[in-house]
Amino acid sequence: MRLPALIYSFAAAALLTLMAGCATPLYQTTVHLIPPADAQGRACVQDCEAKKTACQADCQSRYQTCAKAIEPQVEARYVEALKQYELDLKRYAAALRHYEMQLQFEWLHSYPFGHPYWWDPWPGPAFPPPYREPAMPTRDGVRAQLEKLNCKDDCGCLPAYDACFVGCGGQRVSETVCTRNCPPAK
């Protein structure tokens, strides 16, 4: 026996209401750097900033060198990704044909076959297939994936700068503030 669409929509609305009531707060942390007051401390901080700039420039040049080094691999990996996409697309097409066939033969579950005391002239809810169409790979996507796996773009310059800044007499103050779904103030 099929339930009318009204019951499905009521159940969906109840589920959404329940999930909205369970929303967790979203917090954002900001960091404030307070420089030292004396001239010697400010000179030390300028030295820290120069070291940070040099570290970031060195890190960026190493990243660019690594990105250029993986360029020959991009085409080979792109061809592999296209072959895998072709296989995934064939599997998807077969699964979609199977799903459509199941929808076409749903009449087997209606009156004389499934429910002798109930006849529903309206078809049941049609849900989309439980799987997604595979995404076609791109050269840029393959290049980005190879860069992410092989090249490091974070060299730890900021934590070293923060340690140097605090060592010069500066202060690092962290503040966490609720930005969304905040609990009521007490």
RAUR-V732298 format. One line per field, one symbol per residue. psi: psi as a letter, one per 20 degrees, with the letter a starting at -180 (. if undefined). burial: + if it has 24 or more other ideal C-beta (glycine too) atoms within 12 Angstrom, else -. Layout:
psi->???
burial->???
//
This chain:
psi->pqqqhhhghgggggghgghhijpqqpqppqpppoqqhrhghhhhhhgghgggggghgggghhghgghhhighhggghggghhghggghhggggghghgghhhhhjihhjafihgnhjppoipqrpoqrqjqqpqppqqghggghgghhhhppiojkhghhggggghhijrqopppppphqlqqqq.
burial->----------------------------------+---------+--++-++--------------+--+--++--++--+-------------------------------------------------------+----++--++---+-----+---++-++--+-+-+--------------
//
